[in-house]
Amino acid sequence: MALIPFIRIVALSVVLGFSVIVLGLGAALTSTTEKYLDGYFEFAALAIATASLTMLTLPIMIALEYTKPNAFTSMIIVELSWLSILWVLWLATGADGAQAGQIFISGCGYVDSLVDAACRETAAIQAFSFLNWIILLAYTILILVLSIIASTRKHTGVWKSSVAEAPFFTPGAAPAIPPVTSQPASASAGSYGNPTPANAGGYEAQPFSYGGTTSPGGTAGPASVQAGTVHMTV
């Protein structure tokens, strides 16, 4: 069995066992107060109600996790919601019991056996209620944190999955790498003809030829210009 489902079954089983104890203590205390005081403590009635709800729902949640893991009661979002309601009720039961227990002296050292029993039952209800609150609170925080981490890893369906099938420790999918396209090879410098030289004005240079000789004075004779060629004559 994986770690998280194992923690779940242990936590819910312990809470279920403590709930049976609280139910018995609350029933015994209520029976005593109704017999001798013609009434009952409010925290004892709350303890009976909270323990009854816990005993009715937790066995169903535990059983459906293995028999029908796709049932809506096995969804993490449903489980977290209901367990949060339960730990609030257990916290209220423990706090109410602590307030009611102030009528008894510390240590419950009463001579009267009935009063001493009522004092000890009140202290026990208070203790087991706080224990159930702590266990359920710690478990819901654990599942909530793991679910949030799984959601950040792109496992968006984790909230609708069961604890046994949730991808708590599954790494997220790696980001897609875009395909690399190769660029066409550039033409080499020798694959084209030599460029036509251009003069400073950006025009093609015209062929130039010089004919004749210079005069004794070092001056050239008149020149004639033909299309595309300059001829110097003496």
C-alpha positions as CSV (number, residue, x, y, z in Angstrom):
1,M,0.0,0.0,0.0
2,A,1.2,3.5,-0.9
3,L,2.2,5.9,1.9
4,I,-0.7,8.4,1.6
5,P,-3.5,5.8,1.4
6,F,-1.9,4.1,4.4
7,I,-1.9,7.3,6.4
8,R,-5.6,7.8,5.4
9,I,-6.8,4.4,6.6
10,V,-4.9,4.8,9.9
11,A,-6.1,8.3,10.6
12,L,-9.7,7.6,9.8
13,S,-9.7,4.3,11.7
14,V,-8.2,6.0,14.8
15,V,-10.8,8.8,14.6
16,L,-13.5,6.2,14.2
17,G,-12.3,4.3,17.3
18,F,-12.2,7.5,19.4
19,S,-15.7,8.4,18.2
20,V,-17.0,5.1,19.6
21,I,-15.4,6.0,22.9
22,V,-16.9,9.5,22.9
23,L,-20.3,8.2,22.0
24,G,-20.2,5.8,24.9
25,L,-19.0,8.4,27.4
26,G,-21.5,11.0,26.2
27,A,-24.4,8.5,26.5
28,A,-23.3,7.5,30.0
29,L,-22.9,11.1,31.2
30,T,-26.3,12.0,29.7
31,S,-28.0,9.0,31.4
32,T,-26.5,10.0,34.7
33,T,-27.5,13.7,34.5
34,E,-31.0,12.9,33.3
35,K,-31.5,10.5,36.2
36,Y,-30.2,12.7,39.0
37,L,-30.4,16.2,37.6
38,D,-33.4,15.8,35.3
39,G,-31.4,17.3,32.4
40,Y,-28.2,16.9,30.3
41,F,-25.1,18.8,29.4
42,E,-25.1,20.5,26.0
43,F,-21.6,19.4,25.2
44,A,-22.6,15.8,25.9
45,A,-25.4,16.0,23.4
46,L,-23.1,17.6,20.9
47,A,-20.5,14.9,21.5
48,I,-23.2,12.2,20.8
49,A,-24.3,13.9,17.6
50,T,-20.7,14.5,16.4
51,A,-19.6,10.9,17.2
52,S,-22.7,9.5,15.5
53,L,-22.1,11.5,12.3
54,T,-18.5,10.3,12.3
55,M,-19.4,6.7,12.9
56,L,-22.0,6.8,10.1
57,T,-19.8,8.4,7.4
58,L,-16.2,7.3,8.0
59,P,-16.9,3.6,7.5
60,I,-18.6,4.4,4.2
61,M,-15.7,6.5,3.0
62,I,-13.2,3.9,3.9
63,A,-15.2,1.1,2.2
64,L,-16.0,3.0,-1.0
65,E,-12.3,3.9,-1.4
66,Y,-11.6,0.3,-2.2
67,T,-14.9,-1.0,-3.6
68,K,-15.8,2.0,-5.8
69,P,-12.8,4.3,-6.1
70,N,-14.7,6.4,-8.7
71,A,-17.7,7.2,-6.5
72,F,-18.3,10.8,-5.7
73,T,-17.6,10.2,-2.0
74,S,-14.1,9.1,-2.9
75,M,-13.3,12.4,-4.7
76,I,-10.7,14.4,-2.8
77,I,-12.7,17.6,-3.0
78,V,-15.7,15.8,-1.4
79,E,-13.5,14.2,1.2
80,L,-11.8,17.4,2.2
81,S,-15.1,19.2,2.5
82,W,-16.8,16.6,4.7
83,L,-13.7,16.0,6.9
84,S,-13.4,19.8,7.4
85,I,-17.0,19.9,8.7
86,L,-16.2,17.0,11.1
87,W,-13.1,18.6,12.5
88,V,-15.0,21.8,13.1
89,L,-17.6,19.8,15.0
90,W,-15.0,18.0,17.0
91,L,-13.3,21.3,17.9
92,A,-16.6,22.7,19.0
93,T,-17.3,19.6,21.1
94,G,-13.9,19.8,22.8
95,A,-14.2,23.5,23.5
96,D,-17.7,23.1,24.9
97,G,-16.6,20.3,27.1
98,A,-13.6,22.3,28.4
99,Q,-16.0,25.1,29.3
100,A,-18.4,22.8,31.0
101,G,-15.6,21.0,32.9
102,Q,-14.8,24.2,34.8
103,I,-17.6,23.3,37.3
104,F,-15.4,20.4,38.5
105,I,-12.2,20.6,40.5
106,S,-8.9,19.7,38.9
107,G,-8.1,16.0,39.2
108,C,-11.7,14.9,39.8
109,G,-11.0,13.8,43.4
110,Y,-14.6,13.7,44.6
111,V,-15.9,11.5,47.4
112,D,-19.2,10.9,45.7
113,S,-18.7,8.3,43.0
114,L,-21.4,9.7,40.7
115,V,-19.9,13.2,40.7
116,D,-16.4,11.8,40.3
117,A,-17.6,9.6,37.4
118,A,-19.3,12.6,35.7
119,C,-16.1,14.6,36.1
120,R,-13.9,11.9,34.6
121,E,-16.3,11.3,31.7
122,T,-16.3,15.1,31.0
123,A,-12.5,15.2,30.9
124,A,-12.4,12.1,28.7
125,I,-14.9,13.5,26.2
126,Q,-12.9,16.7,26.1
127,A,-9.6,14.9,25.5
128,F,-10.8,12.5,22.7
129,S,-12.7,15.4,21.0
130,F,-9.5,17.4,20.8
131,L,-7.6,14.3,19.6
132,N,-10.1,13.7,16.8
133,W,-9.9,17.4,15.9
134,I,-6.1,17.3,15.6
135,I,-6.0,14.1,13.6
136,L,-8.6,15.3,11.1
137,L,-7.1,18.7,10.8
138,A,-3.6,17.4,10.1
139,Y,-4.9,14.9,7.6
140,T,-7.0,17.5,5.7
141,I,-4.0,19.9,5.6
142,L,-1.8,17.1,4.3
143,I,-4.2,16.1,1.5
144,L,-4.9,19.8,0.6
145,V,-1.2,20.6,0.3
146,L,-0.4,17.6,-1.8
147,S,-3.4,18.3,-4.1
148,I,-2.3,21.9,-4.6
149,I,1.2,20.7,-5.5
150,A,-0.2,18.2,-8.0
151,S,-2.3,20.9,-9.5
152,T,0.7,23.1,-10.1
153,R,2.3,20.2,-12.0
154,K,-0.6,20.3,-14.4
155,H,-2.5,17.4,-12.9
156,T,-5.8,19.3,-12.9
157,G,-7.9,16.2,-12.4
158,V,-6.5,15.5,-8.9
159,W,-9.5,17.1,-7.1
160,K,-11.9,14.6,-8.7
161,S,-9.7,11.5,-8.1
162,S,-9.5,9.4,-5.0
163,V,-6.6,9.5,-2.5
164,A,-5.5,6.0,-3.7
165,E,-5.3,7.1,-7.3
166,A,-4.2,10.7,-7.0
167,P,-0.9,11.6,-8.7
168,F,0.6,13.3,-5.7
169,F,4.2,12.3,-6.5
170,T,3.9,12.1,-10.2
171,P,6.1,14.7,-11.9
172,G,4.5,17.1,-14.4
173,A,4.8,16.7,-18.1
174,A,8.0,18.2,-19.6
175,P,7.3,21.3,-21.8
176,A,7.2,20.7,-25.5
177,I,10.3,21.7,-27.3
178,P,9.7,23.4,-30.6
179,P,11.2,21.7,-33.7
180,V,14.4,23.2,-35.0
181,T,14.3,24.1,-38.7
182,S,17.6,24.3,-40.6
183,Q,18.4,27.4,-42.7
184,P,19.4,26.9,-46.3
185,A,23.1,27.1,-46.9
186,S,24.3,30.4,-48.2
187,A,25.9,30.5,-51.6
188,S,29.7,30.7,-51.7
189,A,31.5,33.7,-52.9
190,G,32.7,31.9,-56.1
191,S,29.3,30.6,-57.2
192,Y,28.4,33.9,-58.9
193,G,30.3,35.9,-61.5
194,N,32.6,38.8,-60.6
195,P,30.6,41.9,-60.0
196,T,30.9,44.7,-62.5
197,P,33.1,47.4,-61.1
198,A,31.4,50.7,-60.6
199,N,32.8,54.2,-60.4
200,A,32.3,56.6,-57.6
201,G,29.0,57.8,-59.1
202,G,27.6,54.3,-59.1
203,Y,27.7,53.8,-62.9
204,E,29.5,51.2,-64.8
205,A,33.0,52.1,-65.9
206,Q,33.4,52.5,-69.7
207,P,36.4,51.0,-71.5
208,F,39.1,53.6,-72.2
209,S,41.9,53.5,-74.8
210,Y,44.6,55.9,-75.6
211,G,46.2,56.2,-78.9
212,G,48.9,58.3,-80.4
213,T,51.8,60.1,-78.9
214,T,52.3,63.3,-77.2
215,S,53.6,66.4,-78.8
216,P,57.1,67.6,-78.1
217,G,55.6,70.2,-75.8
218,G,54.0,67.5,-73.8
219,T,50.5,68.3,-74.9
220,A,48.2,66.0,-76.6
221,G,46.4,66.7,-79.7
222,P,42.6,67.1,-80.0
223,A,40.7,64.1,-78.9
224,S,37.7,62.5,-80.6
225,V,35.0,60.7,-78.6
226,Q,33.2,57.8,-80.0
227,A,30.4,55.9,-78.4
228,G,31.8,54.1,-75.4
229,T,35.5,54.8,-76.4
230,V,37.8,57.8,-76.1
231,H,40.5,58.2,-78.9
232,M,43.3,60.6,-78.5
233,T,44.8,61.8,-81.8
234,V,47.9,64.0,-82.3
